Every structure is written in C-alpha cells, then in structure tokens.
C-alpha cells in the first residue's frame, strides 16, 4: 500500500513537471549587458520547472531592428515544441521584443514581463545620444532610445501581446536622475515604462541595473507568468 501511494505521488510529480516543461521562458538582457545579468532569474525559473533560454547578444553593434532578427529569430525557429513561449526582458530587451512582434507572430506566444523598459524612450538617451562617448559605449541601438516621436520605442505603437511591466522607483545614479522627470529607477522614468496594451503595471522599490536580481521582482515575474497579473502586495 505504501509503495502504491509513493508511486501515485511520483506520477503526479512527473505529470506536473511535464505540464510546466511545455512552457519556456526566453530572457532578453538590456543594453550594454550580457546574459549573466539574468543568471539568478534563470536559476529560479529553472527550479520552478520552466525551460529557460537566456539569450546573449551583442547589444552595442547593431540597430534594434537588426538585434531583433539576430537575437530572437534563430531561437524562435526552435520553439514550436512548446505550448507557450514566454519572455522576460530587462530595459532595451523589451524594445527588442516589441520590435520583433511588431512585424512577426508566433502561434504559441505566451506572456511577457518587462523590467524597466523604456517603452516611451529614455530621457537619459535623449540627452546623451549625440555625445561621442555615449555612442561609443552604447552603439547604434543606444541612439534609437530617445523620447521624441521618431525614436524606435515611440514608433512601434501599442503592444499586441499579454504584457506586464515592472518599474523601479529607486536610483543610484543621481546624475541620470537629474535628466528624468518624475520618479525613476536611475535610467528610466516610471511613466516611460508604460505602454498602451499592457495588462498590468507594478512599481517596486528597486534600481534599474539590479532589478532582475531583486527577490520581490522575481516573485512578481513568476506570479505574472502563472496568472497574467501581478500580486499587489507591498514591497519590503
């Protein structure tokens, strides 16, 4: 009898894992970062049973349009086996996903969570995009992230997928924050993270460069992937 009960529990456990294993999460890092910035989130998501693809791409050598093709197209060719293909992005990674799905679709697209995305552009990029040093550090894509109507984020229009946005309201870069109107995370204003078509938005007490490592952010990412909304609990 005990052996039978154990067998049942093992069967249930395997079935649950198989169900989650049919979903993958693609992680897309931000400008001038690497896939290592998502190592903690990758580990947590893998522990929850998701198949995780942590994309590494050279964000400083191409336009956003080219990056969408170079970073996402090859991966998405091999994701037809999944019931759902979800995305979690940081900063410009969210704009790359918007760029890709403004022109293409996949039948198994799931949910998308963006961390600190410059969905309406970045005031910092707007102020510095003509500086030689900024161009050297951030490349062609960095120059596309301004706040005027001709910037790439503002030309892409509303999102056409199930999107949750997490914004930060703490800054460790007071120089950048002086260029930004309203509350910000040191790189992007809270207002700029919003985009028409998103299904939920939450503000968490964290900074732009470290939000993907914040445990409360990670909890909210997982909650949205499962439920299509954020849990509206107070951040500690």
N, C-alpha and C positions, 0 to 999 in steps of 0.2 A: 504493500500500500504506500509506504514512504517513497519507494523507488518510483512508483507511478506518479505521485504528487510532484516529485522532483522533475520527472520527465515533462509533465504539463507546464511547470514553471519555465523550464528551459525552452520549450516550444513557444510559449508566449513571448519570452525574451527575444528569441530569434526572429519571430514574426514582427515584433515592434521595431527591431533594428532594420529588418528588410524594408519596412514601410518608410522609415526615415532615410535609409540609404538610397531611396529612389529620388531624393532631393539633393541637389548640390548647391553650394554657395560659392560664388566667384568673388574674390576680394580684389579690389582695384585701388591701389595706393594713389597718393596725390603727387603734386608737382615737386620735383627735386627730392623725392623719397624713393624707397625701394620696398620690395615685398617684405623685408624684415620688419618694417613698421607694423605689420599685421600679424607677426608671429604669435603673439599672445591670443588674439582673437581666433586665429586659425586653430590653435591648440584646443581652445574651449569649444569651438563649434565641432571639431572632430570628435571631441569627447561626448558631445550630445548626439552623435550618430550621423552627422552630415558629412557628405563627401565635399571636401574643401579644395578649391583651386585658387592658390594665392599667386596672382599674376605679377610678374616682374617685367617691367618695360622701361625703356629709356625715355623719360618724360621730357627731356630737355633738347631733343634733336629734331623734333617733328611738330607739325601743326596738330591741333586737336582732331581734325578730320582724319589725318593720316594715323594718328595714335589709335583712334577707334578701330580702324582696319587692322593695324599691326598688332594691337594688344588683344582685341576681343574676337575678331573674325576667325582666326585659326583655332581658338579654344571652342567657340560655339559650334564649329563644324563637328565636334566630337561629343556633343551633349544631348543628342537625340534620345539616348537611352534613359534619361531622367524624366520623371513625371513633372518635376518643377526645377527650373534653373533660377536661383535667386542671386541677388547681388548685394554686397555691402561695399560702399565706397568711402573714401576719405578725400575731402577737398576737391581738387580738379578731377579726381577719378569719377565723381558724379557727373561732371560735364561730359566726360568721355562716353559714359553710358547713355546720357541724353543724346549726344551726337549720333551714336550708333543706332539707337532705336527711333531717331527722327527719320531715318531712311530705310530701316530694315525691321523685320519682325521675326520672332521665333514662336512656334506654337506652344512651347512649354515654359514660357516666361512666367516666373513666379513673382515674388515680392522683392522690392528694392529698398534698402536703407542707406541713406546718405548721411555722412558725418561731416558737418561744417562745410557744406557745398556752397560755392559762390554762384548760386543759381541766378542772381541778378548782377553778377560781376563782383569784382573786388575793388574797393576804394584804394587799397594799397597798390594794386596792379595799375589802376588808373593813374595814380600819381607818379609811379616809378617806371612805367613801361618804356619811356623814351630814354631812360638812363642807360649808358653803356654797361655799367656793372650789372644792372638788373637783367639786361638782355643776355649777358654772358652767363649768369647763374641760371636763368630760367628758360632761355631759348625761345623759339617761335611761339610755343603754346602759352608761355607766360605773358606774351604781348597781346593775347586774344581775350584776356580776362578782365578787361575794363568794364566800366559801368554804363557807357553810352549805348545807344541803340544799335550800333554797328558791331558791338562785341559779340563773340560767339555765344555766350550764355543767353544773351538777350535776343539773339536771332533764332534760337531753337524753338521758342514757343512753349506751350503747356506740355506737361508730360502725359504720355499715353499708357502708363503702367501703374501698378499699385505701389505707391511710394510713401515712405515715412522718412521724415527729416529730423535729425538730432542736431541742435545748435548749442554751442557753448557760450557762456557769458563771463568767462574769466580770461584775463590777458596777462602774459608775462613779457609782453613787448609793448611798452608804453609809447615808443616812437611810432610804431604802426597804428596803435590805438588813437593817436592824435589825428590821424588821417581819416578815421572812420566815424561816421555819425551814429549816435546811439550805442547801445550795449553791443559788445563784440567779444570775440574769442582771441583777439590779437592779430587776426588775419582777415576775418570776415564778420560783417555785422549780422546780428540776428535777423534783421529784416531781409538781408540779401540771401539768406539761406532758403527763404520761402519761394514757392513756385506754384503757379496755377495747375491744378490737377492732383496735387499731393493729397493723401487721405488722412495724414496725421502729422503733427509737428510737436516737438517737445524741447524745452530748454533745460540743459543740465549744467551744473556748476563745474565746468572743466575748460581747459585751454585747447586751442586749435592743434598744436603739434602732438599733444598727448591724449587726445580724447579717445582714440582707438584702444588705448591701454586702460582706460578708466573702467573699473568693475561695474559701476552703475550703468555706464553706457553699454557695456557688453550685455548686461542683463536686459536692457531695453531692446537691443538689437535682436536677441533671441526671442523676446516676447513678441516683437513685431513680426518676425519670420513665422511664428506659430499662429498668431492671432489677427494679423492685419491691422493692428493698432498698438499704441504704446500703453504701458501701465502707468497711470497718472499718480505715482507715489512721489513723495518728497525726496529729493536728492540729499544725501547726508554730506 
